[in-house]
Amino acid sequence: MKKSVIVAAALVLALAAALWSQEPTKTWTIRVTTKSAEVHRAPDTKSPIIAWSPQGSEFKTSYFDGEWYMITVAMSQGGTVVPGYISRFYVQVVEEQTEKVPGYFDESSEGYKGAGFTIKLSGGWSLFGSGDIDAGAQGMYNKYVDLTRSYGFTIQSSQPKSFTHGPEGSLDLIFRVSPAFSIGVGGSYINAKAESALYFLDDYGNSQTMWNTPAVDILSVRVEAYYSLALAPWLGLSLHGGPAFYHVSYSFSRDYLTTNWEDEYYETAAGSTLGLHGGASLALSINSQIALFAEVQVRYARFGTLSGSDKSMYTLMTTDTVETSGTLYNITGESYARLAVLSDATASSKGYQKAVFDYSGVTLGGGLMIRF
């Protein structure tokens, strides 16, 4: 791991050094000062002469090695244009120009202008609080771990997982209003789940597994304002933030299987909320249109009402099924935290509170910006 980090850092530094070392492009306009100047095929006096240039002829070139200028000349036969080399002793410099190499963040008149739109593609790892969802999933897992022991089964391995992270992908369209300010719209998608597993031997000595899996799919749409600061022609800092709309689809499944019976439970629920989103990114210019960036994003989003259904199935000789529709509630006052879908009237009579999914957190990532 440490070696990979060192290699990645070295590559980033090498790329930064290469970008830093980009020299401005120079061009020269030269004029022949002798009665007739030799034009050679290669920058060497022993190279064949391919043409003679009369006094007063002018050429524009961007190549000079200290002794020879590279020019193009028309051959007499058919007017074919070919490259050749002329010695500095036969010419004088009439004009010298320096052309700046534009960077992604360059706003000078020589820099890239385009239509002012930028597409931003990013991916990263999202960390979130989870709230009652993680607590309820862990409580239900712990309950069945203790039930397994109470049945006299032998636990081989217990692998609980916290439900607080997952991969995220984003797409943003940004319009530059001025060199420093931009506005944009974008969206993100995250799919996160945590599969906790319990491996045990039942009363027949058969290996069995219980899976306890909460999962969410989250879509967000946001509007943001951007403030950008060019630290160098190849390096830029951007701060952004604004309101966001979030929609979550939640599911939970537990499957407890033994030789004689099976206990299954499923929950599904969904909800929407408004929140805030922002972040900071550091971008490294590859050229005037493409940049790579690393980014830290933060958000505030809490889902206070999730509506859906749950289903319990117990199979011994036959399967007994119980289904409920309503709102996802946080069940308190028991030995283990858990979640359940109940009607509002039932939950109110028992003093239960609606389950809260807390998506507030941070995303660490990076990606590619393409400027049009």
N, C-alpha and C positions, 0 to 999 in steps of 0.2 A: 504493500500500500504506500509506504513512504517513498519507495523507488519510483512508483507511478506518479506521485505528486511532484517529485523532483524533475522527472522527465517532462511533465506537462508544463511546469514553471519555466524550464529551460526553453521549450518551444515557444512559449508566449514571449519570453524576453528576446529570443532570436527574431521573432516576427516584428516586435516593437523596434528592435535595433535596425532591422531592414527598412521599416517604414520611416524611421527617424533619419536614416542616412540617404533618403532620396534627394538627389541633387536637382536643382532647377535645370531645365533644358536650355542649352545655348544654341543659337543659330548665327551664322556669319554670312554677310554678303561680301564677296571678294572680287577684285578686278585684276585682270592680267596686265602687268606693267612692262613686260619685255615684248620685243617685236613678235615673237612666236614662242608659246610655251608648250613643253612636252606634257602630254597626258598619258600616264602609264596604266597598265592593266592592274598592277599591284603597287603598294606603297614602297617601291624600291627602284633605284635608278637602273638596275640591271633588268628590270621587268620590261617586257615588250611595250613599245610606244603604240598606242591605239589611235591617237589623234593629236593634232596640233591646234592650239587655241590662239587666235590672233590677239594682238594688243587691244586693250579696251573691253574685251569680253568680260561679262559679269556672271557670277554663279552664286546661288544660295545653297548653303550646306549646313548640316548639323553635326558633321564628323570632322574632328581635327585631333591628330595624335601627337601634336607637338612639332611635327615635321611635314606632314602631308594632310591636305584637304581632300575629302572624297566628293566628287562632283558627278553629274551625269552629262554625257555628250551624245550628240546624234551622229551616227556613223553615215558616211557618204552613201553606202550602198543601201537603198531602201529607207534611209532615215531612221534606222533602228536606234533606240536610246539605250545606252549601256553605261554602267558605272565605271569611273576611272579615278585616278589620283594625280594631283598636281602639287608640286613642291611649293612650300611657303616662300621660297626665294624668287618665285616668278610672279607673285601676286601681292596685293596690299588689301587690308581689311577696310572696306568702305563703311560697313555698319555691323554692329554686334548687338544682338537682342538676347535677353534672358526671359524665358517663359516659365512661369511658376507651375509646378506640378500640383494640380488641385486635389484636395482631400475631400472625404465625405462631409466634413464639417466646414469646409471652406466656403465662404460667402462672398469672396471677392469677385470682381467682374470677370476674371479669368476662370473662376470656379464653375462647377457644374450647376446649372440652374434647374432644368427639367420642369415638370408640371407642379412640383411641390408636394407630391404624395409619397408616403413611405409605407411599405408593407413590413410589418414586424411579426416574425414567426418565432415562437419560443416554446421551450419545454423545461420542466423542472420537477422538483419534489416539494409537495405541499405538506405543511404541518398544521394541524388544527386541534382545538381543545376537545371537541366531540361532546362534552357535557354529559347529559343523562344517557346518551346512546352507549358510550363506552362503559359507563358505570353499570348500566343494566345488563349489557352483554357479559361483562365479567362476573356480575352477581349470579346470572343464570348458569354460567360455566362452573363457578365455585359450588353452587348448590348440587349439581350433578356429580362433581368430584366427591363430595361428602356422601351423597346417596350411594355412589359406587362402593365406597368403603362400608357403608351400613348394610349393603347387600351381601357382604362377605367376599366380594370380588377382589382380585389381586391387581392393583394398579401397576402397570409396567412403565408408563411414561406419561407425564402431564406437561403439555406445551401450550400454556395460555399466551395470547398475543393481545397487545393493546391496540385499540382502534383509533389512531391519531395521525395517520399519514397516508399519502398515496401519490401517484404520478399525475402531473397536470400538463395540459397542452393549451396554448393560447394563440390567437390571431388578432392583430390590431391593424387598423387603417388610420394613418395619421396624416393630417393636412397642415403644412407649415404656413402659418399666418405671417410670421416675420422671422428673422434669423434666430431669435431667442424663444419665441412662443409658437406653440402648435396646439391643435385640438384633435381629438381622435375618438373613435369608437372601436370596441373590441369585444371579444368573448373568450371564455375559457371552458374547458371540460376536465373534470377529474373523476376517475373511477378508483375507489378505495375499498378494500375489504381486509378483514383479519380472520384467518382460519385458525381457531384454537382447537387443538386435538387432544383427546384423552384416550390412551391405549391401555386396555385391561384384559384380564382373563376372567371369563364368566364362570358360573358354578359347574360348567361342564369342561372347563379348562380350555375353551376355545378363545382364540384371540379376537377381540372386538375393538371397535373405534367409535368414539363419539365426536362429531364435528359440531362446532359452535361458531357460526359465521355471520357477523354483521357486515353490511356493505352499503355504499352510497354511490349514486351517480349525481354529479352536481354540474349544472350549466349556469353560466353567468354571462350577463351582457352589461357593458359599462360604457360610460362617457367620461373622458378625462381631458384635463388640460396639462400641457407639457411645458416645462421650462428647460432649455438646453444651454449649456455653456461649453464652448470649445476650449479645452485645455491645451491643445496643439492641433495642427491641421489633421493629424491622424488619430486624435484622442478626444472624446467628448463625454461630458457628464450630463445626465438628464434626470430631472425630478418630475413626477407626474402623480395625479390623484383626481378623484371624483366619485360620484355616486355609482352604485351598481345594483342590478337586479339579480337575485339568485333563486334557482329552483332546485330542489333536492328530491330524489327518489330513493327511499330507504327500504332495505329488506333485511330480515334476520331469519336464519334457519338453524335448527338443532335437530340432529338425528342420532338417537341413542338406540343401539342395536345389540341384542343378546341372542342366544340360541333360541329362547322360547318366546320372546316378545320384542316389540319395537315401539319406541316412543318418539314421535316427530312433532315439531312445532315450527310454524312459519308466521312471519309478520311482514306486511308491506305497508308503506305509508308514504305520503308525499306532501310537500308544502313549498311555499314561496315567501320571500322576504326582501326588503330593501336593506342595503348596507353601504359601506364606504370602502374604497379601494385606492391604494397608492403605492409608490415605490421609488426606487432610485436605480439607475443603470449606468454602467461604464462601458462605452463602446470604442472598439478599435477599428479604424478605417482600413479596408483592404484597397479600395480605390474610391473614385468619386461617387459610386453608386452602391457599393456594398460595404457593410460593416458587421463585425461580430461583436456581441455584447454579453456581459454578465450582469445579473439583475437580482435585486432583493425586493420582493413585493409583500406588502402587509394589507390586511383587510379586517373589517369588522362586520360580521353577519351572524345573526342568531335566529333560528327557526323556532318559534314558540308554539306553533300549531301544525301538527302532522296528522293528516287524516288517511285512513286506510282500513285494513282488515287483518285478522289473524285466524289461524286454523291449527287446532290440536288434533292429532291422530294417534290413537293407541291401538296396537294390534296384538291380540293374543290368539284367540281362535278366529275371531272376526275383528273388523276394524271399526272402532268408535270414533266419530268425527264431530268436533264442535267448532263452529265458525262464528265470528263476531265482526261487525263493522262499526266504525266510529272513529274516535280520536286516540292517538297514542298517548298513554299516561305513564307517569313514573310511579310505581307501586312502592309505598313506604310502609313502615311499621312491621315488616317481616324480617326474618333472619338474614335474607339476602335481597340485595337490590334487584329489581327486575322491571321490565316494561310489559305493558299489555294494552290491547286495543279495547276500549270500553265506550259505552254510550255516555254522553255528558251527564245524564241524570244519575247513572250508576256511580260514576266517578265522584260526582258532587256529594252524593250521600255518604261516601266513605272518606271524603276530604282529600282525595288524590289531586296532585297537580299535573298539568300537562307536561309531557316530556319535552325537553329543550335540546335541540341539536346545535351545538356551538361550532360554527365554521370559522370563527375568528382565528387568525393565525398568520403564518408567514410562508411564502414560497421562495425557494432558492433555485435559480435557474439561469438560462442563457439562451442565445439563439442567433438569428440572422435578420438584418435589416436590409431591405432593397429599396432604393430610392428611384422614383420615376419623375 
